Amino acid sequence: MQQPTTPNADTILAKRIRVIVIDDNRLVREGLQALLDEQPDLKVVAAAEDRASGLRDLQEFTPHVVLVDA
């Protein structure tokens, strides 16, 4: 009988949803990041304070989800 394999850290990180948070309010931005960091299947890859920074982060990190305060 074959033993079940446990996923290694690279496999777990590869399956996490990459998120960028863009908000000009530092408290909201950091609060969202803290809440999202608690989720095992999410990874906040960047938090930007304006659209220009957010667009640079988009090119660098290729996130799955972008949270934007319009």
Phi, psi and omega in degrees: 000137184275134179286140176293140180266144176262137181292143177275175185299322180296321179294317180296314180295326180294333182267357180285147179277121180277129185234140169244135177251126177237113180204135181283344179271115184301318181295318178294313181302310181291325178294315176299317180299317180296317178296316181291326179296339179285343183273125185292339182260005178242149176221114175282111183271340178198153174224116185247152181264351178208170184297320182299314178295319179298320178295321176296318179296323178302317181291323183283318191256347183039070183285163172275326184226140175236122175262119185235133171271108185286000000 
